[in-house]
Amino acid sequence: MSNLTESQEHVPQYSLAHLTLIECSAPELVYIAARAGYDAVSPRFIPMNVKGEYACYPADKKLVQATKTALASTGLSVLDVELARITDDCDPRNFEAALELGGELGAKRIIMSAWTTTRDDRNFLVDCYSETCQIAAKYNITVDLEFPTFSRIRTLDEALDIVRAADQPNGGILVDTLYVHLSRVDLAELLHVPAELFHFLHISDALPGIADTREGMIQLARDARLYPGEGCIDFQRMIERMPPLDYSIELPNQSRVTELGLEEHARRCLKHAKQTFGHVKSQRQ
């Protein structure tokens, strides 16, 4: 990534990730994001079949058209789409419909993670990731590999190993601030990742204690994240070690949604994020 002058300083986009309001349809997500002040959305076009999920299937032409109408009427963009999972029976060709739709809507990224059941599958992971990158390249989309602490790829080093081995020009690594915390990533490790592999950041906060079970971590990640600034995550040191990025707010918290409603929860996510990240500047450009 080239250096930025003051006049070219990166102004981050703030995107509302679908998991934050997982029970919303994609059009609802867009309209709520617009009213709450976001720049973009990160819709789920590949379902994970989790409780309450309302994914937008590319084959659902009515819902797709409603999503396009929502984007056109609000002026919001699509930052990324999700979620391409590497499973034991993964066929990257099955991701193409979501990638084609993402490309049509102007998405620049797709998130990928690995959920295979064996540790002896590195070549399979590399092949699936590499093939997905090749398909995504047709739509000018990067494939950003994340490392949920309870998935097959659990650390930054493991993610970097797969991306490097695949050696695709549209490869990338997605850092989620919660997983940096849960995986106990040494922030100095961020400096070892080529800056061009970082495209955007998933942001949320958490309390200091780390769940000691997989179930506990899943419950936290999918249902109890905190607004930036409420917990212990050191965003300042993290951002200093990364290039200027866009931010996708992935912050599911069912108790906050119940208390505040969907739109107010989304609004407070953005308010806290801008308060926390608005003064933070990258030192690595």
C-alpha positions as CSV (number, residue, x, y, z in Angstrom):
1,M,0.0,0.0,0.0
2,S,1.4,3.4,-1.0
3,N,1.9,6.2,1.5
4,L,-0.9,8.6,1.9
5,T,-0.4,12.3,2.0
6,E,-2.5,14.5,4.3
7,S,-4.7,15.5,1.4
8,Q,-5.2,11.9,0.5
9,E,-5.8,10.7,4.0
10,H,-8.1,7.6,4.1
11,V,-11.6,8.3,5.3
12,P,-12.9,5.0,6.6
13,Q,-16.3,3.7,5.7
14,Y,-18.4,2.3,8.5
15,S,-20.4,-0.7,7.5
16,L,-23.2,-2.5,9.3
17,A,-22.5,-6.3,9.3
18,H,-25.5,-8.5,8.9
19,L,-24.7,-10.6,12.0
20,T,-25.3,-7.4,14.1
21,L,-28.9,-7.6,13.1
22,I,-29.1,-11.2,11.9
23,E,-32.9,-11.4,12.1
24,C,-33.2,-8.5,9.5
25,S,-33.7,-9.1,5.8
26,A,-31.1,-7.5,3.6
27,P,-33.4,-4.6,2.5
28,E,-34.2,-4.0,6.2
29,L,-30.5,-4.0,7.0
30,V,-29.9,-1.3,4.4
31,Y,-32.7,1.0,5.5
32,I,-31.8,0.7,9.2
33,A,-28.1,1.3,8.3
34,A,-29.0,4.4,6.3
35,R,-31.2,5.9,9.1
36,A,-28.5,5.2,11.7
37,G,-25.8,7.0,9.7
38,Y,-23.7,4.2,8.2
39,D,-21.9,4.4,4.9
40,A,-22.3,0.8,3.8
41,V,-23.7,-2.7,4.7
42,S,-22.2,-6.1,4.8
43,P,-25.1,-8.5,3.9
44,R,-25.2,-12.3,4.3
45,F,-25.7,-13.9,0.9
46,I,-24.4,-17.4,1.9
47,P,-26.4,-18.7,4.9
48,M,-24.9,-20.4,7.9
49,N,-28.3,-21.6,9.1
50,V,-27.9,-20.2,12.6
51,K,-30.7,-19.3,14.9
52,G,-32.7,-16.3,13.7
53,E,-30.7,-15.9,10.5
54,Y,-32.4,-14.1,7.6
55,A,-29.9,-14.4,4.8
56,C,-30.6,-13.2,1.3
57,Y,-30.4,-16.1,-1.1
58,P,-29.2,-15.0,-4.6
59,A,-32.0,-17.2,-6.1
60,D,-34.6,-15.2,-4.2
61,K,-35.2,-12.7,-7.0
62,K,-37.8,-10.7,-5.1
63,L,-35.6,-10.2,-2.1
64,V,-32.6,-9.4,-4.3
65,Q,-34.6,-6.8,-6.2
66,A,-35.8,-5.3,-2.9
67,T,-32.1,-5.1,-1.7
68,K,-31.1,-3.3,-4.9
69,T,-34.0,-0.9,-4.5
70,A,-32.9,-0.2,-0.9
71,L,-29.3,0.5,-1.9
72,A,-30.4,2.7,-4.8
73,S,-32.8,4.8,-2.7
74,T,-30.4,5.2,0.3
75,G,-27.1,5.6,-1.6
76,L,-25.4,3.1,0.7
77,S,-22.7,0.8,-0.7
78,V,-21.9,-2.8,-0.1
79,L,-18.5,-3.3,1.6
80,D,-18.4,-7.0,1.8
81,V,-20.6,-10.2,1.6
82,E,-20.5,-13.3,3.7
83,L,-19.9,-16.0,4.5
84,A,-18.0,-18.5,2.4
85,R,-17.1,-21.5,4.7
86,I,-14.6,-24.2,4.0
87,T,-16.3,-27.3,5.2
88,D,-15.3,-31.0,4.7
89,D,-17.4,-31.1,1.5
90,C,-16.6,-27.6,0.3
91,D,-17.0,-26.9,-3.4
92,P,-15.9,-23.3,-4.1
93,R,-18.1,-23.3,-7.2
94,N,-21.1,-23.1,-4.9
95,F,-20.0,-19.6,-3.8
96,E,-20.2,-18.2,-7.3
97,A,-23.9,-17.1,-7.2
98,A,-23.2,-15.0,-4.1
99,L,-20.0,-13.6,-5.6
100,E,-21.8,-12.7,-8.8
101,L,-24.5,-10.9,-6.8
102,G,-21.9,-9.2,-4.7
103,G,-20.1,-8.0,-7.7
104,E,-23.3,-6.7,-9.2
105,L,-24.0,-4.7,-6.1
106,G,-20.4,-3.3,-6.0
107,A,-19.0,-5.4,-3.1
108,K,-15.3,-5.4,-2.9
109,R,-14.8,-8.3,-0.4
110,I,-16.1,-11.7,0.6
111,I,-15.3,-13.2,4.0
112,M,-14.1,-16.8,4.2
113,S,-13.5,-19.0,7.3
114,A,-12.7,-22.7,7.8
115,W,-14.9,-25.3,9.6
116,T,-13.4,-28.6,8.6
117,T,-13.2,-31.4,11.2
118,T,-9.6,-32.5,10.9
119,R,-6.3,-30.8,11.5
120,D,-4.6,-32.7,8.7
121,D,-6.1,-30.8,5.8
122,R,-3.8,-27.9,5.1
123,N,-3.6,-28.7,1.3
124,F,-7.4,-28.9,1.1
125,L,-7.8,-25.5,2.8
126,V,-5.2,-24.0,0.5
127,D,-6.9,-25.5,-2.6
128,C,-10.4,-24.3,-1.5
129,Y,-9.2,-20.9,-0.6
130,S,-7.2,-20.5,-3.9
131,E,-10.1,-21.6,-6.1
132,T,-12.5,-19.2,-4.3
133,C,-10.0,-16.4,-5.0
134,Q,-9.9,-17.3,-8.7
135,I,-13.7,-17.3,-8.9
136,A,-13.9,-14.0,-6.9
137,A,-11.4,-12.4,-9.2
138,K,-13.9,-12.4,-12.0
139,Y,-16.0,-10.0,-10.0
140,N,-13.2,-7.9,-8.7
141,I,-13.7,-9.2,-5.1
142,T,-11.0,-10.0,-2.6
143,V,-11.3,-13.1,-0.4
144,D,-10.6,-12.2,3.2
145,L,-9.8,-15.2,5.4
146,E,-10.7,-14.7,9.1
147,F,-9.7,-16.8,12.1
148,P,-12.6,-17.3,14.6
149,T,-11.1,-18.8,17.7
150,F,-13.5,-21.7,17.7
151,S,-13.0,-22.6,14.0
152,R,-10.5,-24.7,12.1
153,I,-8.2,-21.7,11.5
154,R,-7.8,-20.1,14.9
155,T,-4.8,-17.8,14.8
156,L,-3.5,-15.0,12.7
157,D,-0.4,-17.1,11.8
158,E,-2.6,-20.0,10.6
159,A,-4.6,-17.6,8.4
160,L,-1.4,-16.0,7.0
161,D,0.0,-19.4,6.2
162,I,-3.0,-20.4,4.1
163,V,-3.2,-17.0,2.3
164,R,0.6,-17.1,1.5
165,A,0.4,-20.7,0.3
166,A,-2.5,-19.9,-2.0
167,D,-0.6,-16.9,-3.4
168,Q,-3.5,-15.2,-5.1
169,P,-3.5,-11.5,-6.0
170,N,-6.9,-10.9,-4.4
171,G,-6.1,-12.8,-1.2
172,G,-6.5,-11.1,2.1
173,I,-6.9,-11.5,5.9
174,L,-9.8,-10.2,7.9
175,V,-8.9,-9.3,11.5
176,D,-11.9,-9.3,13.9
177,T,-11.0,-7.5,17.0
178,L,-12.9,-10.0,19.2
179,Y,-10.9,-12.9,17.8
180,V,-7.7,-11.1,18.3
181,H,-8.7,-10.9,21.9
182,L,-10.0,-14.5,22.2
183,S,-7.0,-16.0,20.4
184,R,-4.6,-13.9,22.5
185,V,-2.9,-12.6,19.4
186,D,0.3,-10.6,20.2
187,L,-0.4,-7.3,18.5
188,A,3.2,-7.3,17.2
189,E,2.2,-10.1,14.9
190,L,0.1,-7.6,12.9
191,L,3.4,-6.0,11.7
192,H,4.5,-9.3,10.2
193,V,1.5,-9.3,7.8
194,P,2.0,-7.5,4.5
195,A,-0.1,-4.3,4.6
196,E,-1.7,-5.1,1.3
197,L,-3.4,-8.2,2.8
198,F,-5.5,-6.1,5.1
199,H,-8.6,-4.6,3.5
200,F,-11.1,-4.0,6.3
201,L,-11.6,-4.7,10.0
202,H,-14.4,-6.3,12.0
203,I,-14.9,-4.3,15.2
204,S,-16.5,-5.0,18.6
205,D,-15.4,-5.1,22.2
206,A,-15.4,-7.6,25.0
207,L,-14.8,-7.9,28.8
208,P,-11.3,-9.0,30.0
209,G,-12.2,-12.6,30.9
210,I,-11.9,-15.2,28.1
211,A,-14.4,-18.1,28.0
212,D,-12.6,-21.4,28.7
213,T,-15.0,-23.5,26.5
214,R,-15.8,-23.5,22.8
215,E,-19.5,-23.1,23.6
216,G,-18.8,-20.0,25.8
217,M,-16.8,-18.3,23.0
218,I,-19.5,-19.0,20.5
219,Q,-22.1,-17.6,22.7
220,L,-20.1,-14.4,23.2
221,A,-19.2,-14.1,19.5
222,R,-22.8,-14.5,18.3
223,D,-24.8,-13.0,21.1
224,A,-23.0,-10.8,23.6
225,R,-20.4,-8.5,22.0
226,L,-19.9,-5.1,23.5
227,Y,-19.8,-1.6,21.9
228,P,-16.2,-0.3,21.2
229,G,-14.9,1.3,24.3
230,E,-17.0,-0.7,26.8
231,G,-14.5,-3.5,27.2
232,C,-10.7,-4.2,27.3
233,I,-9.6,-4.5,23.7
234,D,-6.7,-2.1,22.9
235,F,-7.9,-0.6,19.6
236,Q,-5.3,2.1,19.7
237,R,-2.3,-0.3,19.6
238,M,-4.1,-2.5,17.1
239,I,-4.8,0.3,14.6
240,E,-1.3,1.6,14.9
241,R,0.0,-1.7,13.6
242,M,-2.3,-1.8,10.5
243,P,-2.8,0.3,7.4
244,P,-5.8,2.7,7.1
245,L,-8.9,0.5,6.7
246,D,-12.7,0.5,6.5
247,Y,-14.6,-0.8,9.5
248,S,-17.4,-3.3,9.5
249,I,-19.3,-3.3,12.8
250,E,-20.1,-7.0,13.7
251,L,-21.7,-6.7,17.1
252,P,-24.5,-9.1,17.9
253,N,-25.9,-8.5,21.3
254,Q,-29.4,-9.9,21.9
255,S,-29.9,-8.2,25.3
256,R,-29.2,-4.8,23.7
257,V,-31.5,-5.5,20.8
258,T,-34.3,-6.5,23.2
259,E,-33.7,-3.4,25.3
260,L,-33.2,-0.9,22.6
261,G,-34.6,-2.3,19.4
262,L,-32.8,-3.1,16.2
263,E,-32.3,0.5,14.9
264,E,-31.2,2.0,18.2
265,H,-28.7,-0.8,18.8
266,A,-27.3,-0.2,15.3
267,R,-27.1,3.5,16.0
268,R,-25.2,3.0,19.3
269,C,-22.8,0.6,17.6
270,L,-21.9,3.3,15.2
271,K,-21.8,6.1,17.8
272,H,-19.4,4.1,20.0
273,A,-17.3,3.0,17.0
274,K,-16.8,6.6,15.8
275,Q,-16.0,7.8,19.3
276,T,-13.4,5.1,19.7
277,F,-11.8,5.0,16.2
278,G,-12.3,8.6,15.2
279,H,-9.1,9.8,16.8
280,V,-7.0,6.7,16.2
281,K,-4.5,7.0,13.4
282,S,-2.5,4.2,11.7
283,Q,1.3,4.5,12.1
284,R,1.8,1.9,9.3
285,Q,1.0,3.3,5.9
